Amino acid sequence: MENLNTIVDDATLLKQFEDDSIQSLSALCSPEHFGLGRFGDPIDPEACFKFFSKAQDKLRQGGRLYIAVPVGRDRVEFNAHRIFYAQTIVSSFDKLRLVEYSVIADRTIDYNADLHKYDGNGFFTGLFCFEK
């Protein structure tokens, strides 16, 4: 695609970006896999949280972060992915302001959902928008 540049980097480090430099960052259905080794990455139980921290540092003031991850009861599904309480995600982005939290559930979108509505044993797709 014209004007599209691809950068390959370790999401837990984001070394190729200066702090306060990114206007918009999206991580859609990927952080739940970080550090679990399923895709050849090193085992690191804290990898997703390292990414959460670095992403906040790299966003510029007024920048937006869009993240989609499985939400439900906090856990790791063997050989698959993590599932997060929505509150775990919000707490992990303590340098940012939550703009919107919505959930894809039963093929519909529950806009501006209550953070604890989907805390059960199943899992759904949580859609988070944060701003620095």
N, CA, C and O atoms as a printed pandas DataFrame, in Angstrom:
     atom_number atom_name residue_name chain_id  residue_number  x_coord  y_coord  z_coord
0              1         N          MET        A               1    0.840   -1.172    0.000
1              2        CA          MET        A               1    0.000    0.000    0.000
2              3         C          MET        A               1    0.890    1.241    0.000
3              4         O          MET        A               1    1.940    1.270    0.641
4              5         N          GLU        A               2    0.463    2.231   -0.708
5              6        CA          GLU        A               2    1.215    3.472   -0.785
6              7         C          GLU        A               2    1.274    4.145    0.587
7              8         O          GLU        A               2    0.277    4.200    1.307
8              9         N          ASN        A               3    2.448    4.651    0.935
9             10        CA          ASN        A               3    2.688    5.376    2.194
10            11         C          ASN        A               3    2.533    4.506    3.438
11            12         O          ASN        A               3    2.342    5.033    4.534
12            13         N          LEU        A               4    2.613    3.187    3.289
13            14        CA          LEU        A               4    2.564    2.292    4.434
14            15         C          LEU        A               4    3.970    1.790    4.705
15            16         O          LEU        A               4    4.604    1.193    3.835
16            17         N          ASN        A               5    4.450    2.031    5.906
17            18        CA          ASN        A               5    5.769    1.557    6.316
18            19         C          ASN        A               5    5.589    0.489    7.377
19            20         O          ASN        A               5    4.824    0.664    8.326
20            21         N          THR        A               6    6.295   -0.613    7.212
21            22        CA          THR        A               6    6.226   -1.702    8.180
22            23         C          THR        A               6    7.455   -1.635    9.070
23            24         O          THR        A               6    8.580   -1.530    8.581
24            25         N          ILE        A               7    7.238   -1.696   10.367
25            26        CA          ILE        A               7    8.325   -1.701   11.338
26            27         C          ILE        A               7    8.181   -2.963   12.172
27            28         O          ILE        A               7    7.114   -3.227   12.727
28            29         N          VAL        A               8    9.236   -3.733   12.261
29            30        CA          VAL        A               8    9.225   -4.942   13.077
30            31         C          VAL        A               8    9.991   -4.638   14.356
31            32         O          VAL        A               8   11.138   -4.192   14.311
32            33         N          ASP        A               9    9.348   -4.882   15.505
33            34        CA          ASP        A               9    9.958   -4.565   16.789
34            35         C          ASP        A               9    9.387   -5.505   17.837
35            36         O          ASP        A               9    8.349   -6.129   17.620
36            37         N          ASP        A              10   10.053   -5.604   18.953
37            38        CA          ASP        A              10    9.562   -6.364   20.104
38            39         C          ASP        A              10    8.565   -5.476   20.835
39            40         O          ASP        A              10    8.930   -4.408   21.326
40            41         N          ALA        A              11    7.319   -5.907   20.911
41            42        CA          ALA        A              11    6.266   -5.079   21.519
42            43         C          ALA        A              11    6.512   -4.809   22.999
43            44         O          ALA        A              11    5.971   -3.849   23.547
44            45         N          THR        A              12    7.311   -5.631   23.645
45            46        CA          THR        A              12    7.584   -5.391   25.066
46            47         C          THR        A              12    8.659   -4.337   25.268
47            48         O          THR        A              12    8.891   -3.888   26.391
48            49         N          LEU        A              13    9.322   -3.937   24.175
49            50        CA          LEU        A              13   10.382   -2.933   24.253
50            51         C          LEU        A              13   10.091   -1.691   23.422
51            52         O          LEU        A              13   10.387   -0.576   23.852
52            53         N          LEU        A              14    9.522   -1.870   22.250
53            54        CA          LEU        A              14    9.231   -0.778   21.308
54            55         C          LEU        A              14   10.431    0.164   21.176
55            56         O          LEU        A              14   10.292    1.385   21.246
56            57         N          LYS        A              15   11.607   -0.431   20.984
57            58        CA          LYS        A              15   12.866    0.321   20.937
58            59         C          LYS        A              15   12.956    1.292   19.765
59            60         O          LYS        A              15   13.684    2.281   19.843
60            61         N          GLN        A              16   12.236    1.028   18.691
61            62        CA          GLN        A              16   12.355    1.864   17.502
62            63         C          GLN        A              16   11.540    3.155   17.587
63            64         O          GLN        A              16   11.526    3.951   16.648
64            65         N          PHE        A              17   10.873    3.350   18.701
65            66        CA          PHE        A              17   10.040    4.544   18.866
66            67         C          PHE        A              17   10.516    5.340   20.072
67            68         O          PHE        A              17   10.840    4.770   21.114
68            69         N          GLU        A              18   10.558    6.648   19.928
69            70        CA          GLU        A              18   10.895    7.515   21.056
70            71         C          GLU        A              18    9.674    7.651   21.956
71            72         O          GLU        A              18    8.537    7.513   21.504
72            73         N          ASP        A              19    9.918    7.921   23.221
73            74        CA          ASP        A              19    8.816    8.208   24.137
74            75         C          ASP        A              19    8.043    9.428   23.639
75            76         O          ASP        A              19    8.621   10.336   23.042
76            77         N          ASP        A              20    6.758    9.442   23.884
77            78        CA          ASP        A              20    5.872   10.557   23.520
78            79         C          ASP        A              20    5.892   10.853   22.023
79            80         O          ASP        A              20    5.860   12.018   21.624
80            81         N          SER        A              21    5.945    9.804   21.183
81            82        CA          SER        A              21    6.071   10.031   19.747
82            83         C          SER        A              21    4.917    9.476   18.908
83            84         O          SER        A              21    4.794    9.837   17.738
84            85         N          ILE        A              22    4.085    8.626   19.461
85            86        CA          ILE        A              22    3.065    7.942   18.659
86            87         C          ILE        A              22    1.702    8.593   18.873
87            88         O          ILE        A              22    1.258    8.746   20.011
88            89         N          GLN        A              23    1.051    8.968   17.806
89            90        CA          GLN        A              23   -0.285    9.589   17.869
90            91         C          GLN        A              23   -1.382    8.543   18.058
91            92         O          GLN        A              23   -2.330    8.769   18.810
92            93         N          SER        A              24   -1.260    7.406   17.381
93            94        CA          SER        A              24   -2.295    6.376   17.435
94            95         C          SER        A              24   -1.629    5.012   17.398
95            96         O          SER        A              24   -0.789    4.741   16.540
96            97         N          LEU        A              25   -2.009    4.160   18.336
97            98        CA          LEU        A              25   -1.441    2.815   18.436
98            99         C          LEU        A              25   -2.589    1.837   18.618
99           100         O          LEU        A              25   -3.469    2.043   19.453
100          101         N          SER        A              26   -2.571    0.772   17.828
101          102        CA          SER        A              26   -3.611   -0.256   17.926
102          103         C          SER        A              26   -2.963   -1.599   18.196
103          104         O          SER        A              26   -1.935   -1.933   17.608
104          105         N          ALA        A              27   -3.566   -2.360   19.081
105          106        CA          ALA        A              27   -3.161   -3.738   19.354
106          107         C          ALA        A              27   -4.451   -4.549   19.423
107          108         O          ALA        A              27   -5.124   -4.586   20.453
108          109         N          LEU        A              28   -4.776   -5.186   18.327
109          110        CA          LEU        A              28   -6.062   -5.867   18.213
110          111         C          LEU        A              28   -5.865   -7.376   18.225
111          112         O          LEU        A              28   -5.308   -7.958   17.295
112          113         N          CYS        A              29   -6.336   -7.990   19.300
113          114        CA          CYS        A              29   -6.292   -9.449   19.459
114          115         C          CYS        A              29   -4.874  -10.001   19.366
115          116         O          CYS        A              29   -4.653  -11.075   18.806
116          117         N          SER        A              30   -3.914   -9.258   19.922
117          118        CA          SER        A              30   -2.531   -9.740   19.947
118          119         C          SER        A              30   -1.913   -9.774   21.346
119          120         O          SER        A              30   -1.218  -10.743   21.652
120          121         N          PRO        A              31   -2.121   -8.778   22.215
121          122        CA          PRO        A              31   -1.412   -8.786   23.505
122          123         C          PRO        A              31   -1.697  -10.023   24.361
123          124         O          PRO        A              31   -0.865  -10.406   25.183
124          125         N          GLU        A              32   -2.845  -10.641   24.180
125          126        CA          GLU        A              32   -3.183  -11.821   24.981
126          127         C          GLU        A              32   -2.284  -13.015   24.668
127          128         O          GLU        A              32   -2.279  -13.997   25.409
128          129         N          HIS        A              33   -1.524  -12.936   23.577
129          130        CA          HIS        A              33   -0.611  -14.013   23.188
130          131         C          HIS        A              33    0.832  -13.755   23.610
131          132         O          HIS        A              33    1.640  -14.683   23.630
132          133         N          PHE        A              34    1.168  -12.518   23.946
133          134        CA          PHE        A              34    2.558  -12.155   24.235
134          135         C          PHE        A              34    3.113  -12.963   25.410
135          136         O          PHE        A              34    2.484  -13.072   26.462
136          137         N          GLY        A              35    4.296  -13.522   25.205
137          138        CA          GLY        A              35    5.022  -14.196   26.275
138          139         C          GLY        A              35    4.590  -15.611   26.576
139          140         O          GLY        A              35    5.109  -16.230   27.505
140          141         N          LEU        A              36    3.653  -16.136   25.810
141          142        CA          LEU        A              36    3.183  -17.495   26.074
142          143         C          LEU        A              36    3.904  -18.541   25.227
143          144         O          LEU        A              36    3.701  -19.740   25.418
144          145         N          GLY        A              37    4.747  -18.091   24.288
145          146        CA          GLY        A              37    5.572  -19.003   23.508
146          147         C          GLY        A              37    4.880  -19.717   22.362
147          148         O          GLY        A              37    5.526  -20.476   21.638
148          149         N          ARG        A              38    3.623  -19.504   22.181
149          150        CA          ARG        A              38    2.862  -20.230   21.161
150          151         C          ARG        A              38    3.293  -19.868   19.740
151          152         O          ARG        A              38    3.180  -20.684   18.825
152          153         N          PHE        A              39    3.782  -18.652   19.562
153          154        CA          PHE        A              39    4.177  -18.200   18.233
154          155         C          PHE        A              39    5.684  -18.010   18.125
155          156         O          PHE        A              39    6.160  -17.194   17.335
156          157         N          GLY        A              40    6.436  -18.772   18.927
157          158        CA          GLY        A              40    7.890  -18.729   18.858
158          159         C          GLY        A              40    8.527  -17.651   19.707
159          160         O          GLY        A              40    9.750  -17.512   19.709
160          161         N          ASP        A              41    7.722  -16.882   20.431
161          162        CA          ASP        A              41    8.273  -15.851   21.304
162          163         C          ASP        A              41    8.760  -16.497   22.598
163          164         O          ASP        A              41    8.284  -17.567   22.977
164          165         N          PRO        A              42    9.713  -15.846   23.281
165          166        CA          PRO        A              42   10.199  -16.408   24.543
166          167         C          PRO        A              42    9.098  -16.430   25.608
167          168         O          PRO        A              42    8.229  -15.558   25.635
168          169         N          ILE        A              43    9.148  -17.422   26.470
169          170        CA          ILE        A              43    8.194  -17.499   27.579
170          171         C          ILE        A              43    8.495  -16.358   28.548
171          172         O          ILE        A              43    9.613  -16.232   29.046
172          173         N          ASP        A              44    7.495  -15.540   28.804
173          174        CA          ASP        A              44    7.619  -14.419   29.735
174          175         C          ASP        A              44    6.217  -14.088   30.245
175          176         O          ASP        A              44    5.452  -13.407   29.562
176          177         N          PRO        A              45    5.882  -14.566   31.435
177          178        CA          PRO        A              45    4.534  -14.348   31.963
178          179         C          PRO        A              45    4.139  -12.876   32.089
179          180         O          PRO        A              45    2.953  -12.562   32.198
180          181         N          GLU        A              46    5.124  -11.971   32.074
181          182        CA          GLU        A              46    4.829  -10.545   32.220
182          183         C          GLU        A              46    4.846   -9.794   30.883
183          184         O          GLU        A              46    4.704   -8.571   30.873
184          185         N          ALA        A              47    5.015  -10.488   29.771
185          186        CA          ALA        A              47    5.206   -9.831   28.476
186          187         C          ALA        A              47    4.066   -8.888   28.111
187          188         O          ALA        A              47    4.323   -7.772   27.659
188          189         N          CYS        A              48    2.826   -9.299   28.291
189          190        CA          CYS        A              48    1.718   -8.409   27.918
190          191         C          CYS        A              48    1.734   -7.148   28.782
191          192         O          CYS        A              48    1.432   -6.057   28.298
192          193         N          PHE        A              49    2.083   -7.295   30.043
193          194        CA          PHE        A              49    2.112   -6.133   30.934
194          195         C          PHE        A              49    3.295   -5.213   30.617
195          196         O          PHE        A              49    3.202   -3.999   30.794
196          197         N          LYS        A              50    4.401   -5.786   30.151
197          198        CA          LYS        A              50    5.521   -4.973   29.689
198          199         C          LYS        A              50    5.097   -4.151   28.473
199          200         O          LYS        A              50    5.434   -2.972   28.364
200          201         N          PHE        A              51    4.355   -4.782   27.560
201          202        CA          PHE        A              51    3.838   -4.047   26.398
202          203         C          PHE        A              51    2.913   -2.924   26.849
203          204         O          PHE        A              51    3.015   -1.806   26.343
204          205         N          PHE        A              52    2.008   -3.202   27.795
205          206        CA          PHE        A              52    1.083   -2.172   28.267
206          207         C          PHE        A              52    1.850   -0.959   28.783
207          208         O          PHE        A              52    1.480    0.181   28.502
208          209         N          SER        A              53    2.908   -1.204   29.530
209          210        CA          SER        A              53    3.715   -0.124   30.086
210          211         C          SER        A              53    4.429    0.663   28.991
211          212         O          SER        A              53    4.399    1.894   28.990
212          213         N          LYS        A              54    5.071   -0.039   28.061
213          214        CA          LYS        A              54    5.804    0.634   26.984
214          215         C          LYS        A              54    4.864    1.424   26.076
215          216         O          LYS        A              54    5.195    2.531   25.653
216          217         N          ALA        A              55    3.706    0.866   25.779
217          218        CA          ALA        A              55    2.751    1.563   24.902
218          219         C          ALA        A              55    2.375    2.917   25.494
219          220         O          ALA        A              55    2.254    3.901   24.764
220          221         N          GLN        A              56    2.193    2.973   26.801
221          222        CA          GLN        A              56    1.861    4.239   27.456
222          223         C          GLN        A              56    2.987    5.245   27.325
223          224         O          GLN        A              56    2.748    6.430   27.093
224          225         N          ASP        A              57    4.217    4.772   27.475
225          226        CA          ASP        A              57    5.376    5.662   27.357
226          227         C          ASP        A              57    5.524    6.227   25.949
227          228         O          ASP        A              57    5.924    7.379   25.782
228          229         N          LYS        A              58    5.208    5.430   24.945
229          230        CA          LYS        A              58    5.432    5.821   23.562
230          231         C          LYS        A              58    4.347    6.746   23.010
231          232         O          LYS        A              58    4.594    7.480   22.053
232          233         N          LEU        A              59    3.153    6.721   23.597
233          234        CA          LEU        A              59    2.079    7.605   23.122
234          235         C          LEU        A              59    2.397    9.057   23.450
235          236         O          LEU        A              59    2.905    9.368   24.527
236          237         N          ARG        A              60    2.093    9.938   22.509
237          238        CA          ARG        A              60    2.256   11.372   22.772
238          239         C          ARG        A              60    1.015   11.896   23.488
239          240         O          ARG        A              60   -0.026   11.239   23.493
240          241         N          GLN        A              61    1.122   13.052   24.078
241          242        CA          GLN        A              61   -0.007   13.689   24.759
242          243         C          GLN        A              61   -1.153   13.848   23.759
243          244         O          GLN        A              61   -0.950   14.367   22.662
244          245         N          GLY        A              62   -2.333   13.411   24.126
245          246        CA          GLY        A              62   -3.492   13.458   23.239
246          247         C          GLY        A              62   -3.589   12.243   22.327
247          248         O          GLY        A              62   -4.576   12.082   21.610
248          249         N          GLY        A              63   -2.565   11.384   22.350
249          250        CA          GLY        A              63   -2.564   10.175   21.520
250          251         C          GLY        A              63   -3.579    9.160   22.015
251          252         O          GLY        A              63   -3.979    9.161   23.180
252          253         N          ARG        A              64   -3.981    8.299   21.101
253          254        CA          ARG        A              64   -4.996    7.282   21.413
254          255         C          ARG        A              64   -4.411    5.879   21.282
255          256         O          ARG        A              64   -3.591    5.605   20.405
256          257         N          LEU        A              65   -4.850    5.008   22.169
257          258        CA          LEU        A              65   -4.521    3.596   22.132
258          259         C          LEU        A              65   -5.821    2.823   21.980
259          260         O          LEU        A              65   -6.766    3.015   22.745
260          261         N          TYR        A              66   -5.855    1.950   20.985
261          262        CA          TYR        A              66   -7.009    1.080   20.757
262          263         C          TYR        A              66   -6.536   -0.341   20.989
263          264         O          TYR        A              66   -5.571   -0.794   20.373
264          265         N          ILE        A              67   -7.222   -1.044   21.881
265          266        CA          ILE        A              67   -6.802   -2.393   22.221
266          267         C          ILE        A              67   -8.031   -3.297   22.288
267          268         O          ILE        A              67   -9.073   -2.920   22.824
268          269         N          ALA        A              68   -7.885   -4.490   21.737
269          270        CA          ALA        A              68   -8.942   -5.504   21.813
270          271         C          ALA        A              68   -8.320   -6.773   22.364
271          272         O          ALA        A              68   -7.344   -7.286   21.815
272          273         N          VAL        A              69   -8.888   -7.278   23.455
273          274        CA          VAL        A              69   -8.406   -8.503   24.096
274          275         C          VAL        A              69   -9.607   -9.285   24.631
275          276         O          VAL        A              69  -10.683   -8.720   24.826
276          277         N          PRO        A              70   -9.419  -10.591   24.867
277          278        CA          PRO        A              70  -10.490  -11.352   25.494
278          279         C          PRO        A              70  -10.728  -10.873   26.927
279          280         O          PRO        A              70   -9.783  -10.669   27.689
280          281         N          VAL        A              71  -11.985  -10.701   27.276
281          282        CA          VAL        A              71  -12.340  -10.327   28.651
282          283         C          VAL        A              71  -13.233  -11.407   29.257
283          284         O          VAL        A              71  -14.020  -12.063   28.575
284          285         N          GLY        A              72  -13.075  -11.556   30.546
285          286        CA          GLY        A              72  -13.800  -12.547   31.340
286          287         C          GLY        A              72  -13.092  -12.604   32.675
287          288         O          GLY        A              72  -12.642  -11.576   33.182
288          289         N          ARG        A              73  -12.984  -13.802   33.259
289          290        CA          ARG        A              73  -12.226  -13.979   34.498
290          291         C          ARG        A              73  -10.743  -14.078   34.136
291          292         O          ARG        A              73  -10.384  -14.809   33.214
292          293         N          ASP        A              74   -9.867  -13.341   34.862
293          294        CA          ASP        A              74   -8.419  -13.376   34.618
294          295         C          ASP        A              74   -7.917  -14.818   34.627
295          296         O          ASP        A              74   -8.128  -15.554   35.591
296          297         N          ARG        A              75   -7.235  -15.220   33.517
297          298        CA          ARG        A              75   -6.657  -16.556   33.467
298          299         C          ARG        A              75   -5.857  -16.715   32.170
299          300         O          ARG        A              75   -5.920  -15.882   31.266
300          301         N          VAL        A              76   -5.105  -17.814   32.116
301          302        CA          VAL        A              76   -4.424  -18.210   30.887
302          303         C          VAL        A              76   -5.082  -19.499   30.418
303          304         O          VAL        A              76   -5.185  -20.461   31.180
304          305         N          GLU        A              77   -5.524  -19.520   29.180
305          306        CA          GLU        A              77   -6.082  -20.728   28.569
306          307         C          GLU        A              77   -4.905  -21.488   27.964
307          308         O          GLU        A              77   -4.194  -20.947   27.117
308          309         N          PHE        A              78   -4.692  -22.718   28.383
309          310        CA          PHE        A              78   -3.541  -23.502   27.948
310          311         C          PHE        A              78   -3.414  -23.510   26.427
311          312         O          PHE        A              78   -4.380  -23.759   25.705
312          313         N          ASN        A              79   -2.202  -23.231   25.964
313          314        CA          ASN        A              79   -1.850  -23.253   24.542
314          315         C          ASN        A              79   -2.739  -22.349   23.686
315          316         O          ASN        A              79   -2.982  -22.631   22.513
316          317         N          ALA        A              80   -3.209  -21.282   24.277
317          318        CA          ALA        A              80   -4.095  -20.384   23.514
318          319         C          ALA        A              80   -3.771  -18.920   23.789
319          320         O          ALA        A              80   -3.089  -18.272   22.995
320          321         N          HIS        A              81   -4.262  -18.397   24.915
321          322        CA          HIS        A              81   -4.162  -16.958   25.172
322          323         C          HIS        A              81   -4.535  -16.639   26.611
323          324         O          HIS        A              81   -4.991  -17.500   27.364
324          325         N          ARG        A              82   -4.332  -15.400   26.964
325          326        CA          ARG        A              82   -4.815  -14.886   28.247
326          327         C          ARG        A              82   -6.220  -14.356   28.073
327          328         O          ARG        A              82   -6.645  -13.998   26.974
328          329         N          ILE        A              83   -6.919  -14.316   29.171
329          330        CA          ILE        A              83   -8.211  -13.629   29.262
330          331         C          ILE        A              83   -8.065  -12.691   30.446
331          332         O          ILE        A              83   -7.494  -13.060   31.472
332          333         N          PHE        A              84   -8.579  -11.486   30.306
333          334        CA          PHE        A              84   -8.381  -10.448   31.316
334          335         C          PHE        A              84   -9.716   -9.977   31.878
335          336         O          PHE        A              84  -10.703   -9.871   31.149
336          337         N          TYR        A              85   -9.743   -9.695   33.181
337          338        CA          TYR        A              85  -10.827   -8.861   33.691
338          339         C          TYR        A              85  -10.680   -7.507   32.994
339          340         O          TYR        A              85   -9.559   -7.050   32.772
340          341         N          ALA        A              86  -11.768   -6.877   32.655
341          342        CA          ALA        A              86  -11.697   -5.536   32.055
342          343         C          ALA        A              86  -10.966   -4.581   33.001
343          344         O          ALA        A              86  -10.202   -3.724   32.556
344          345         N          GLN        A              87  -11.199   -4.730   34.289
345          346        CA          GLN        A              87  -10.535   -3.864   35.261
346          347         C          GLN        A              87   -9.020   -4.061   35.256
347          348         O          GLN        A              87   -8.280   -3.111   35.514
348          349         N          THR        A              88   -8.545   -5.270   34.968
349          350        CA          THR        A              88   -7.108   -5.520   34.863
350          351         C          THR        A              88   -6.513   -4.671   33.744
351          352         O          THR        A              88   -5.432   -4.102   33.899
352          353         N          ILE        A              89   -7.217   -4.586   32.618
353          354        CA          ILE        A              89   -6.741   -3.776   31.495
354          355         C          ILE        A              89   -6.725   -2.300   31.885
355          356         O          ILE        A              89   -5.727   -1.611   31.672
356          357         N          VAL        A              90   -7.807   -1.822   32.445
357          358        CA          VAL        A              90   -7.892   -0.404   32.837
358          359         C          VAL        A              90   -6.802   -0.073   33.853
359          360         O          VAL        A              90   -6.140    0.959   33.736
360          361         N          SER        A              91   -6.614   -0.927   34.833
361          362        CA          SER        A              91   -5.581   -0.689   35.847
362          363         C          SER        A              91   -4.177   -0.726   35.256
363          364         O          SER        A              91   -3.287   -0.023   35.735
364          365         N          SER        A              92   -3.972   -1.528   34.233
365          366        CA          SER        A              92   -2.661   -1.638   33.596
366          367         C          SER        A              92   -2.293   -0.396   32.805
367          368         O          SER        A              92   -1.113   -0.139   32.569
368          369         N          PHE        A              93   -3.287    0.376   32.395
369          370        CA          PHE        A              93   -3.047    1.607   31.642
370          371         C          PHE        A              93   -3.300    2.816   32.543
371          372         O          PHE        A              93   -4.117    3.683   32.231
372          373         N          ASP        A              94   -2.585    2.854   33.658
373          374        CA          ASP        A              94   -2.807    3.879   34.675
374          375         C          ASP        A              94   -2.321    5.270   34.274
375          376         O          ASP        A              94   -2.644    6.246   34.952
376          377         N          LYS        A              95   -1.552    5.385   33.189
377          378        CA          LYS        A              95   -1.111    6.701   32.708
378          379         C          LYS        A              95   -2.064    7.267   31.662
379          380         O          LYS        A              95   -1.873    8.379   31.169
380          381         N          LEU        A              96   -3.092    6.489   31.329
381          382        CA          LEU        A              96   -4.036    6.886   30.290
382          383         C          LEU        A              96   -5.439    7.005   30.866
383          384         O          LEU        A              96   -5.737    6.493   31.945
384          385         N          ARG        A              97   -6.290    7.692   30.118
385          386        CA          ARG        A              97   -7.702    7.851   30.504
386          387         C          ARG        A              97   -8.539    6.951   29.613
387          388         O          ARG        A              97   -8.405    6.986   28.390
388          389         N          LEU        A              98   -9.406    6.142   30.221
389          390        CA          LEU        A              98  -10.316    5.296   29.454
390          391         C          LEU        A              98  -11.367    6.180   28.799
391          392         O          LEU        A              98  -12.103    6.891   29.484
392          393         N          VAL        A              99  -11.437    6.136   27.468
393          394        CA          VAL        A              99  -12.407    6.912   26.711
394          395         C          VAL        A              99  -13.671    6.082   26.492
395          396         O          VAL        A              99  -14.788    6.578   26.637
396          397         N          GLU        A             100  -13.476    4.820   26.143
397          398        CA          GLU        A             100  -14.630    3.951   25.880
398          399         C          GLU        A             100  -14.255    2.498   26.102
399          400         O          GLU        A             100  -13.138    2.074   25.803
400          401         N          TYR        A             101  -15.206    1.742   26.632
401          402        CA          TYR        A             101  -15.076    0.296   26.776
402          403         C          TYR        A             101  -16.351   -0.323   26.239
403          404         O          TYR        A             101  -17.441   -0.064   26.749
404          405         N          SER        A             102  -16.213   -1.131   25.221
405          406        CA          SER        A             102  -17.348   -1.847   24.652
406          407         C          SER        A             102  -16.960   -3.310   24.531
407          408         O          SER        A             102  -15.782   -3.655   24.617
408          409         N          VAL        A             103  -17.950   -4.171   24.333
409          410        CA          VAL        A             103  -17.711   -5.610   24.289
410          411         C          VAL        A             103  -18.483   -6.227   23.135
411          412         O          VAL        A             103  -19.652   -5.914   22.907
412          413         N          ILE        A             104  -17.807   -7.107   22.416
413          414        CA          ILE        A             104  -18.508   -7.915   21.415
414          415         C          ILE        A             104  -18.977   -9.172   22.124
415          416         O          ILE        A             104  -18.168   -9.975   22.590
416          417         N          ALA        A             105  -20.278   -9.336   22.203
417          418        CA          ALA        A             105  -20.886  -10.473   22.890
418          419         C          ALA        A             105  -22.070  -10.962   22.059
419          420         O          ALA        A             105  -22.946  -10.180   21.690
420          421         N          ASP        A             106  -22.085  -12.236   21.775
421          422        CA          ASP        A             106  -23.195  -12.833   21.024
422          423         C          ASP        A             106  -23.440  -12.100   19.706
423          424         O          ASP        A             106  -24.581  -11.844   19.323
424          425         N          ARG        A             107  -22.342  -11.769   19.021
425          426        CA          ARG        A             107  -22.376  -11.135   17.695
426          427         C          ARG        A             107  -22.998   -9.740   17.671
427          428         O          ARG        A             107  -23.407   -9.246   16.620
428          429         N          THR        A             108  -23.061   -9.120   18.832
429          430        CA          THR        A             108  -23.507   -7.735   18.907
430          431         C          THR        A             108  -22.496   -6.958   19.739
431          432         O          THR        A             108  -21.700   -7.544   20.472
432          433         N          ILE        A             109  -22.535   -5.643   19.621
433          434        CA          ILE        A             109  -21.623   -4.808   20.404
434          435         C          ILE        A             109  -22.392   -4.163   21.545
435          436         O          ILE        A             109  -23.403   -3.494   21.336
436          437         N          ASP        A             110  -21.898   -4.375   22.740
437          438        CA          ASP        A             110  -22.447   -3.752   23.945
438          439         C          ASP        A             110  -21.601   -2.500   24.185
439          440         O          ASP        A             110  -20.530   -2.568   24.789
440          441         N          TYR        A             111  -22.095   -1.364   23.704
441          442        CA          TYR        A             111  -21.356   -0.108   23.802
442          443         C          TYR        A             111  -21.364    0.415   25.234
443          444         O          TYR        A             111  -22.350    0.277   25.958
444          445         N          ASN        A             112  -20.242    1.019   25.629
445          446        CA          ASN        A             112  -20.101    1.625   26.955
446          447         C          ASN        A             112  -20.546    0.664   28.061
447          448         O          ASN        A             112  -21.339    1.010   28.936
448          449         N          ALA        A             113  -20.015   -0.535   27.987
449          450        CA          ALA        A             113  -20.381   -1.594   28.929
450          451         C          ALA        A             113  -19.838   -1.301   30.324
451          452         O          ALA        A             113  -18.830   -0.614   30.484
452          453         N          ASP        A             114  -20.517   -1.828   31.311
453          454        CA          ASP        A             114  -20.037   -1.796   32.685
454          455         C          ASP        A             114  -18.763   -2.651   32.752
455          456         O          ASP        A             114  -18.722   -3.738   32.175
456          457         N          LEU        A             115  -17.740   -2.176   33.439
457          458        CA          LEU        A             115  -16.461   -2.883   33.493
458          459         C          LEU        A             115  -16.568   -4.290   34.079
459          460         O          LEU        A             115  -15.726   -5.135   33.774
460          461         N          HIS        A             116  -17.555   -4.565   34.895
461          462        CA          HIS        A             116  -17.634   -5.858   35.575
462          463         C          HIS        A             116  -18.709   -6.775   35.000
463          464         O          HIS        A             116  -18.895   -7.889   35.491
464          465         N          LYS        A             117  -19.406   -6.331   33.986
465          466        CA          LYS        A             117  -20.521   -7.114   33.431
466          467         C          LYS        A             117  -20.068   -8.466   32.878
467          468         O          LYS        A             117  -20.827   -9.434   32.929
468          469         N          TYR        A             118  -18.853   -8.547   32.355
469          470        CA          TYR        A             118  -18.388   -9.774   31.701
470          471         C          TYR        A             118  -17.287  -10.477   32.492
471          472         O          TYR        A             118  -16.417  -11.120   31.904
472          473         N          ASP        A             119  -17.318  -10.360   33.810
473          474        CA          ASP        A             119  -16.273  -10.931   34.663
474          475         C          ASP        A             119  -16.407  -12.435   34.893
475          476         O          ASP        A             119  -15.637  -12.989   35.677
476          477         N          GLY        A             120  -17.325  -13.101   34.262
477          478        CA          GLY        A             120  -17.565  -14.527   34.496
478          479         C          GLY        A             120  -16.547  -15.440   33.849
479          480         O          GLY        A             120  -15.487  -14.997   33.407
480          481         N          ASN        A             121  -16.879  -16.727   33.796
481          482        CA          ASN        A             121  -15.960  -17.747   33.292
482          483         C          ASN        A             121  -15.867  -17.822   31.774
483          484         O          ASN        A             121  -14.883  -18.351   31.257
484          485         N          GLY        A             122  -16.849  -17.315   31.045
485          486        CA          GLY        A             122  -16.766  -17.304   29.590
486          487         C          GLY        A             122  -15.791  -16.240   29.159
487          488         O          GLY        A             122  -15.112  -15.642   29.994
488          489         N          PHE        A             123  -15.712  -15.994   27.853
489          490        CA          PHE        A             123  -14.942  -14.836   27.440
490          491         C          PHE        A             123  -15.535  -14.205   26.198
491          492         O          PHE        A             123  -16.154  -14.859   25.359
492          493         N          PHE        A             124  -15.318  -12.907   26.122
493          494        CA          PHE        A             124  -15.847  -12.069   25.060
494          495         C          PHE        A             124  -14.708  -11.168   24.585
495          496         O          PHE        A             124  -13.625  -11.183   25.169
496          497         N          THR        A             125  -14.940  -10.394   23.544
497          498        CA          THR        A             125  -13.897   -9.491   23.065
498          499         C          THR        A             125  -14.132   -8.086   23.629
499          500         O          THR        A             125  -15.135   -7.441   23.321
500          501         N          GLY        A             126  -13.204   -7.631   24.449
501          502        CA          GLY        A             126  -13.263   -6.295   25.022
502          503         C          GLY        A             126  -12.570   -5.299   24.113
503          504         O          GLY        A             126  -11.450   -5.537   23.662
504          505         N          LEU        A             127  -13.227   -4.194   23.845
505          506        CA          LEU        A             127  -12.702   -3.137   22.983
506          507         C          LEU        A             127  -12.475   -1.906   23.842
507          508         O          LEU        A             127  -13.420   -1.350   24.401
508          509         N          PHE        A             128  -11.227   -1.480   23.947
509          510        CA          PHE        A             128  -10.858   -0.379   24.820
510          511         C          PHE        A             128  -10.274    0.751   23.981
511          512         O          PHE        A             128   -9.494    0.513   23.058
512          513         N          CYS        A             129  -10.655    1.971   24.308
513          514        CA          CYS        A             129  -10.034    3.157   23.726
514          515         C          CYS        A             129   -9.525    4.008   24.875
515          516         O          CYS        A             129  -10.290    4.410   25.752
516          517         N          PHE        A             130   -8.220    4.280   24.864
517          518        CA          PHE        A             130   -7.591    5.104   25.884
518          519         C          PHE        A             130   -6.986    6.341   25.227
519          520         O          PHE        A             130   -6.684    6.341   24.034
520          521         N          GLU        A             131   -6.814    7.399   26.029
521          522        CA          GLU        A             131   -6.161    8.621   25.558
522          523         C          GLU        A             131   -5.151    9.064   26.592
523          524         O          GLU        A             131   -5.382    8.955   27.796
524          525         N          LYS        A             132   -4.020    9.568   26.104
525          526        CA          LYS        A             132   -2.987   10.081   27.010
526          527         C          LYS        A             132   -3.193   11.571   27.233
527          528         O          LYS        A             132   -2.428   12.197   27.967
